[in-house]
Amino acid sequence: MSRRPLVAGNWKMFKTRAEASAWCAELRAGLADADGVDLAVCPPATALATVADALAGSGVGVWGQNVHQAESGAFTGELSTAMLLEAGATGSLLGHSERRALFNEHDDLLAEKVVACLAAGLAPVLCIGELEYARDAGSTETILDEQLRKGLALATPAQIAGVTIAYEPVWAIGTGRTATPEMAQEAHAFIRGVLHDLAGEAADDIRILYGGSVKPENAAELMAEPDVDGALVGGASLEAPSLLAIAAATRP
Ligand code: PGA
C-alpha cells in the first residue's frame, strides 16, 4: 500500500489577494523542499482564482473551505461547486469543525455536500473530530463512527474511495495542544476500520490527514504513524516556509 503524503494549508479567514500572491511566490520558490509530498491550500473564496493562477502548473491543489450542496439557487452568501471549479479549485474542505460549531453544519448536510462535490468533480475532504468533553467521556470512537457513517451515507463505496478524510480533534485546533502520535494513530486506525466497512479494500488507499496544531516541530513524529497520511494545517500554513517544513517532515 502506498499512500502519498498530502499536506494542506487552511488559511481560514486570513489573507487578502495581495497577501495570497506573495505567499504563492514564496511557496513556488521552495517547492523542491516538498518533493514526494502532495500539497494543497485552502484560500478564502475571494483569493481562490488568484491562488489558482499563481500556482498553475505547480501541481499544488487549491481547495475551497466550504461549498454549497445545491447546483445554484437563492442561497445568499453561498458558493456552488461550479463556481469553485471555475475559480480553479480542485477540491473543498467539508464540515470543518468551525463550520460545524459556528455555522450549524451537521452530518446529514455534509452527506449532501460530499456527493455534490463528487458529482461535480471537486475532491471532497471531509473533516471529522471529537470535542474535548467527548474524548474525556471516552466517546471519541462513537463520535467518529457517527460522523463518518452519516457524512458518507449518500456516497457509493466506489465514490467513498475518492474522498479524503481529515481527523481534527476539536480540542487541538488552534489551541497549541496536539494529539500525541499514539492518540492520532489510534483514531486514524479506527477511522480506516470504518472506511473498510463502508468501502472495502479501497479504504487502504484513502488518505486520512491529521489536523490540530500541526507545526514544523511536531510534524515528523505525527506523520511517522502508519495511518497518518498527511496534515491539515491552520495557523502554521499562513507562512509558506512553515508549510513547506511540515511537508518536508512528512516525507517518508
Ligand atoms: P490549527 O488549525 O493548525 O491552527 O490548529 C487546523 C485546522 O483548523 O484545520
Boltz pocket constraint, residues with backbone or C-beta under 6 A from the ligand:
constraints:
  - pocket:
      binder: B
      contacts: [[A, 10], [A, 168], [A, 172], [A, 173], [A, 174], [A, 175], [A, 176], [A, 211], [A, 212], [A, 213], [A, 214], [A, 232], [A, 233], [A, 234], [A, 235], [A, 236]]
      max_distance: 6.0
